Amino acid sequence: MAAGLAGFVACGGSSGTTPQISPNPHIDLDKYIFDWGVQTPGVYVGTTQQRSVIVTNNGEKNLVITGVSYAGAPQIFLNPGENGIYQNGQINNTLAPLASGAIALQCKPTGAETYDGGVTITSNAENTIGVVPAICVGVLPPDAGP
């Protein structure tokens, strides 16, 4: 089991649709899965690909992300990045009303098999989103034999 903290980069604005605004911090995601191979072709063994989920605060008060953790196969791991939520030993990221940020995971398969895990986001939101699944399918490159 692996654990860590994700890259979280704040972005302004919303996705273009009119969200329902709550009077309190309210966490929403643009998708509820990190997918490398269930709905996409998979990742070649020995290479690394990144997937992101966009977190949006659809509340009238600031959303404070206090933690992002991953548990599961070590071939999937959080990408802290230079502007990540985890900097200098501190976890702290605040999203203003209608602001967004990205949580990034990477997958580096070591074999032609399926790897899975999940991401948990803790915050001061009035709602919870549960564990966001992460599924990575390792595939052999076209030039690799069986």
Buried (B, 14 or more C-beta within 10 A) or exposed (E): EBEBBBBBBBEEEBEEEEBEEBEEBBBBBEEEBBBBBBEEEBBBBEEEBBBBBBBBBBBEBEBBBEBBBBBBBEBBBBBBBEEBBBBEEEBEBBBEBBBBBBBBBBBBBEEBEBBBBBBBBBBBBBEEBEBBBBBBBBBBEEEEEE
